[in-house]
Amino acid sequence: MKVHILDDWFDTLRGLPSFARLDGHDVTIWTDHVVDEDVLSERLQEAEVLVLFRERTPVTAGLLENLPKLRLVSQRSVYPHVDVPACTANGVLLCSNMHSDTPSHGAAELTWGLILAAMRQIPQQMASLRAGRWQMGVGKSLRGRMLGLYGYGRIARAVAGYARAFGMEVLWWASEDGRARASADGERVAESREAFFAACDVVSLHVRLKPVTRGIITPADFAAMAPGSVFVNTSRAGLVQPGALVEALNAGRPGMAALDVFDTEPLTDPDDPLASHPNVIATPHIGYVTEDELDLQFADIYDQINAYAAGAPVHMINPEVWKG
């Protein structure tokens, strides 16, 4: 099959062990990022299979209508960037392994790296050293402090394990169902939402972005946080109400934010109010961007292609398309 892979910016995939699973297919890898749908449609005219690199490129009705040979979109995890009804209307099967049994260890590790960097002022101390000014301030130890984890999922539980290894206490908040599961597992759940934000030295957000969770973090939540606290988001920017975090940082609650996600991605504006804020440390959505994580994720994506080619597709999101 003619397989086109989008947005492999550093031409990483062909060097990973999992790439051998595409042997026998005609594979084209695109290492740039195209926003113009007309340009994208032209380059994908021969594509029978489209492989997505997470959420980097939206698959819209307009794009699908201009790809007459496309039969399969293969990706991994959630798919808010894919117009599923349009896929169905155009006879395109969407396959996506939701990996319900495995956390993203890369995302959990980056979360912990951002927590350490924020609490110990690592980027600021590095900048001060390079500028010839030696130390620039005094950081905070993690041991004995409270880490608040919002969302009782796989990544959050992995982060909780790191926190306990560093001697932090862990406090949870989540949906009603999530809080019930946390309590049943013997975890400490906050008495109320306000108490959760008020009690924590660090709050780390681990919730999937869905219509019901969009804007779930509010100005009132930030106002409850302590002036010296840190807000961490390696999930999705859309979980925070628009403009709320910048306003909160300007008001001093929380005192700092550590971010891996933004409303606009890729973010290339150096004057973006969050990316340029003096109380923000930020990375460009690299939580899952490790060789190990990509090899694991794309092995699933390639297996979906091979299953489709063998006439037995797996992880179908719109199975009504499949004619057998």
C-alpha positions as semicolon CSV with decimal commas, in nm:
position;residue;x (nm);y (nm);z (nm)
1;M;0,000;0,000;0,000
2;K;0,107;0,359;-0,056
3;V;0,168;0,494;0,293
4;H;0,230;0,862;0,364
5;I;0,363;0,969;0,705
6;L;0,315;1,332;0,806
7;D;0,518;1,564;1,029
8;D;0,823;1,349;1,109
9;W;1,015;1,672;1,163
10;F;1,352;1,518;1,248
11;D;1,326;1,217;1,014
12;T;1,328;0,994;1,321
13;L;1,094;0,710;1,233
14;R;1,296;0,537;0,961
15;G;1,581;0,492;1,213
16;L;1,369;0,314;1,475
17;P;1,332;-0,066;1,499
18;S;0,955;-0,052;1,445
19;F;0,996;0,093;1,095
20;A;1,077;-0,256;0,965
21;R;0,707;-0,338;1,011
22;L;0,638;-0,133;0,698
23;D;0,854;-0,356;0,478
24;G;0,663;-0,432;0,160
25;H;0,473;-0,102;0,159
26;D;0,551;0,204;-0,054
27;V;0,634;0,459;0,215
28;T;0,673;0,836;0,182
29;I;0,780;1,038;0,484
30;W;0,717;1,413;0,501
31;T;0,952;1,596;0,737
32;D;0,796;1,941;0,715
33;H;0,469;2,079;0,847
34;V;0,212;2,200;0,595
35;V;-0,082;2,415;0,702
36;D;-0,222;2,492;0,355
37;E;-0,475;2,218;0,278
38;D;-0,441;2,271;-0,097
39;V;-0,070;2,200;-0,079
40;L;-0,131;1,905;0,152
41;S;-0,400;1,763;-0,077
42;E;-0,170;1,785;-0,377
43;R;0,116;1,599;-0,214
44;L;-0,114;1,326;-0,076
45;Q;-0,301;1,253;-0,401
46;E;-0,158;0,900;-0,428
47;A;-0,190;0,815;-0,059
48;E;-0,390;0,505;0,032
49;V;-0,286;0,519;0,397
50;L;-0,222;0,833;0,600
51;V;-0,014;0,803;0,917
52;L;-0,053;1,086;1,167
53;F;0,215;1,205;1,404
54;R;-0,014;1,261;1,700
55;E;-0,215;1,583;1,659
56;R;0,027;1,781;1,445
57;T;-0,198;1,792;1,136
58;P;-0,580;1,810;1,145
59;V;-0,768;1,575;0,915
60;T;-1,064;1,781;0,802
61;A;-1,360;1,721;0,572
62;G;-1,202;1,950;0,315
63;L;-0,881;1,750;0,311
64;L;-1,056;1,414;0,295
65;E;-1,275;1,519;0,004
66;N;-0,961;1,588;-0,201
67;L;-0,794;1,251;-0,137
68;P;-0,983;1,005;-0,358
69;K;-0,743;0,715;-0,306
70;L;-0,726;0,736;0,072
71;R;-0,870;0,433;0,252
72;L;-0,708;0,432;0,596
73;V;-0,594;0,682;0,858
74;S;-0,372;0,511;1,114
75;Q;-0,270;0,682;1,435
76;R;-0,250;0,631;1,811
77;S;-0,437;0,770;2,111
78;V;-0,714;1,031;2,109
79;Y;-0,829;1,192;1,785
80;P;-0,985;1,538;1,839
81;H;-0,792;1,649;1,528
82;V;-0,971;1,397;1,302
83;D;-1,317;1,462;1,157
84;V;-1,454;1,112;1,209
85;P;-1,794;1,172;1,041
86;A;-1,609;1,307;0,738
87;C;-1,387;0,999;0,735
88;T;-1,699;0,784;0,732
89;A;-1,867;0,991;0,462
90;N;-1,562;0,951;0,241
91;G;-1,518;0,579;0,304
92;V;-1,199;0,625;0,506
93;L;-1,141;0,395;0,802
94;L;-0,983;0,549;1,113
95;C;-0,782;0,309;1,329
96;S;-0,638;0,427;1,659
97;N;-0,501;0,216;1,940
98;M;-0,612;0,388;2,261
99;H;-0,335;0,206;2,457
100;S;-0,555;0,176;2,764
101;D;-0,303;-0,049;2,938
102;T;0,013;0,163;2,905
103;P;0,100;0,513;3,029
104;S;0,320;0,751;2,834
105;H;0,635;0,719;3,041
106;G;0,791;0,995;2,833
107;A;0,517;1,238;2,931
108;A;0,540;1,138;3,298
109;E;0,917;1,181;3,296
110;L;0,895;1,523;3,132
111;T;0,634;1,628;3,389
112;W;0,876;1,540;3,662
113;G;1,159;1,719;3,484
114;L;0,948;2,035;3,464
115;I;0,858;2,011;3,834
116;L;1,226;1,983;3,927
117;A;1,322;2,263;3,689
118;A;1,056;2,496;3,828
119;M;1,116;2,427;4,196
120;R;1,496;2,455;4,164
121;Q;1,491;2,742;3,910
122;I;1,714;2,539;3,678
123;P;1,660;2,739;3,354
124;Q;1,701;3,070;3,537
125;Q;2,012;2,954;3,722
126;M;2,164;2,833;3,394
127;A;2,094;3,168;3,229
128;S;2,247;3,354;3,523
129;L;2,561;3,140;3,514
130;R;2,605;3,191;3,140
131;A;2,562;3,564;3,186
132;G;2,844;3,570;3,443
133;R;2,622;3,647;3,740
134;W;2,654;3,315;3,933
135;Q;2,347;3,236;4,150
136;M;2,023;3,426;4,083
137;G;1,797;3,310;4,367
138;V;1,696;3,038;4,611
139;G;1,492;2,736;4,504
140;K;1,271;2,494;4,695
141;S;1,333;2,132;4,792
142;L;1,070;1,876;4,697
143;R;1,088;1,652;5,004
144;G;0,803;1,715;5,244
145;R;0,606;1,934;5,002
146;M;0,263;1,858;4,857
147;L;0,213;1,753;4,496
148;G;-0,142;1,785;4,373
149;L;-0,237;1,562;4,081
150;Y;-0,552;1,659;3,892
151;G;-0,678;1,354;3,704
152;Y;-0,653;0,994;3,819
153;G;-0,508;0,835;3,506
154;R;-0,203;0,635;3,403
155;I;0,037;0,926;3,358
156;A;-0,066;1,089;3,685
157;R;-0,012;0,764;3,873
158;A;0,336;0,734;3,722
159;V;0,415;1,089;3,833
160;A;0,289;1,003;4,181
161;G;0,545;0,725;4,197
162;Y;0,827;0,968;4,116
163;A;0,694;1,213;4,377
164;R;0,700;0,952;4,651
165;A;1,055;0,854;4,559
166;F;1,149;1,219;4,621
167;G;0,967;1,227;4,953
168;M;0,671;1,439;4,845
169;E;0,318;1,396;4,973
170;V;0,053;1,337;4,707
171;L;-0,299;1,479;4,702
172;W;-0,555;1,398;4,433
173;W;-0,845;1,568;4,258
174;A;-1,034;1,438;3,955
175;S;-1,381;1,374;3,821
176;E;-1,627;1,218;4,062
177;D;-1,547;0,875;3,918
178;G;-1,174;0,943;3,933
179;R;-1,194;1,053;4,296
180;A;-1,390;0,738;4,380
181;R;-1,126;0,518;4,217
182;A;-0,846;0,704;4,395
183;S;-1,019;0,661;4,731
184;A;-1,079;0,292;4,663
185;D;-0,706;0,256;4,592
186;G;-0,625;0,409;4,930
187;E;-0,508;0,742;4,790
188;R;-0,553;1,075;4,965
189;V;-0,825;1,281;4,796
190;A;-0,886;1,647;4,878
191;E;-1,202;1,736;5,068
192;S;-1,296;1,991;4,804
193;R;-1,172;2,142;4,480
194;E;-1,075;2,468;4,652
195;A;-0,893;2,278;4,929
196;F;-0,699;2,086;4,665
197;F;-0,562;2,396;4,492
198;A;-0,497;2,573;4,822
199;A;-0,304;2,286;4,983
200;C;-0,059;2,204;4,705
201;D;0,289;2,339;4,645
202;V;0,273;2,196;4,294
203;V;-0,040;2,120;4,090
204;S;0,009;1,899;3,784
205;L;-0,274;1,856;3,534
206;H;-0,336;1,514;3,376
207;V;-0,676;1,514;3,206
208;R;-0,778;1,429;2,850
209;L;-0,914;1,717;2,646
210;K;-1,277;1,649;2,557
211;P;-1,575;1,882;2,520
212;V;-1,666;1,824;2,883
213;T;-1,313;1,904;3,009
214;R;-1,237;2,207;2,791
215;G;-1,170;2,505;3,017
216;I;-1,196;2,290;3,329
217;I;-0,926;2,495;3,507
218;T;-1,070;2,833;3,603
219;P;-0,951;3,168;3,744
220;A;-1,101;3,065;4,078
221;D;-0,876;2,758;4,084
222;F;-0,565;2,970;4,029
223;A;-0,680;3,226;4,286
224;A;-0,689;2,949;4,547
225;M;-0,323;2,858;4,487
226;A;-0,044;2,988;4,709
227;P;0,184;3,267;4,580
228;G;0,487;3,037;4,581
229;S;0,316;2,743;4,411
230;V;0,374;2,597;4,066
231;F;0,117;2,497;3,805
232;V;0,228;2,227;3,559
233;N;0,051;2,135;3,236
234;T;0,183;1,859;3,010
235;S;-0,167;1,754;2,899
236;R;-0,345;2,008;2,678
237;A;-0,366;2,388;2,686
238;G;-0,739;2,379;2,615
239;L;-0,802;2,240;2,963
240;V;-0,737;2,590;3,097
241;Q;-0,983;2,872;3,036
242;P;-0,846;3,112;2,772
243;G;-0,629;3,385;2,923
244;A;-0,676;3,257;3,278
245;L;-0,319;3,141;3,335
246;V;-0,154;3,464;3,216
247;E;-0,385;3,668;3,438
248;A;-0,317;3,437;3,732
249;L;0,059;3,460;3,689
250;N;0,037;3,837;3,668
251;A;-0,160;3,831;3,993
252;G;0,102;3,608;4,157
253;R;-0,113;3,298;4,209
254;P;0,045;3,062;4,116
255;G;0,396;3,197;4,138
256;M;0,522;2,997;3,843
257;A;0,398;2,774;3,561
258;A;0,578;2,491;3,382
259;L;0,422;2,412;3,045
260;D;0,466;2,171;2,756
261;V;0,144;2,260;2,572
262;F;0,000;2,573;2,413
263;D;-0,322;2,686;2,245
264;T;-0,133;2,732;1,916
265;E;0,105;2,456;1,810
266;P;0,362;2,473;1,668
267;L;0,415;2,796;1,864
268;T;0,667;3,014;1,680
269;D;0,584;3,357;1,824
270;P;0,861;3,456;2,069
271;D;0,628;3,723;2,210
272;D;0,352;3,479;2,303
273;P;0,227;3,596;2,645
274;L;0,285;3,259;2,808
275;A;0,604;3,148;2,634
276;S;0,766;3,485;2,705
277;H;0,635;3,529;3,059
278;P;0,915;3,566;3,316
279;N;0,743;3,321;3,552
280;V;0,699;3,045;3,295
281;I;0,937;2,768;3,200
282;A;0,827;2,592;2,887
283;T;0,907;2,317;2,639
284;P;0,761;2,272;2,286
285;H;0,524;1,977;2,342
286;I;0,797;1,717;2,381
287;G;0,630;1,502;2,646
288;Y;0,598;1,204;2,412
289;V;0,893;1,293;2,188
290;T;1,154;1,033;2,278
291;E;1,295;0,759;2,058
292;D;1,161;0,495;2,295
293;E;0,810;0,641;2,309
294;L;0,789;0,693;1,933
295;D;0,908;0,338;1,864
296;L;0,635;0,202;2,092
297;Q;0,363;0,424;1,949
298;F;0,444;0,377;1,582
299;A;0,476;0,000;1,620
300;D;0,103;0,008;1,700
301;I;0,033;0,238;1,405
302;Y;0,220;0,012;1,161
303;D;0,048;-0,298;1,300
304;Q;-0,285;-0,133;1,222
305;I;-0,174;-0,082;0,862
306;N;-0,067;-0,442;0,827
307;A;-0,390;-0,568;0,981
308;Y;-0,589;-0,359;0,732
309;A;-0,379;-0,488;0,441
310;A;-0,443;-0,844;0,561
311;G;-0,817;-0,785;0,561
312;A;-0,860;-0,789;0,939
313;P;-0,839;-0,430;1,065
314;V;-0,802;-0,360;1,436
315;H;-0,879;-0,064;1,665
316;M;-1,148;0,065;1,429
317;I;-1,307;0,393;1,537
318;N;-1,568;0,397;1,259
319;P;-1,614;0,024;1,184
320;E;-1,919;0,092;0,968
321;V;-1,677;0,190;0,691
322;W;-1,522;-0,156;0,679
323;K;-1,687;-0,373;0,416
324;G;-1,479;-0,684;0,480
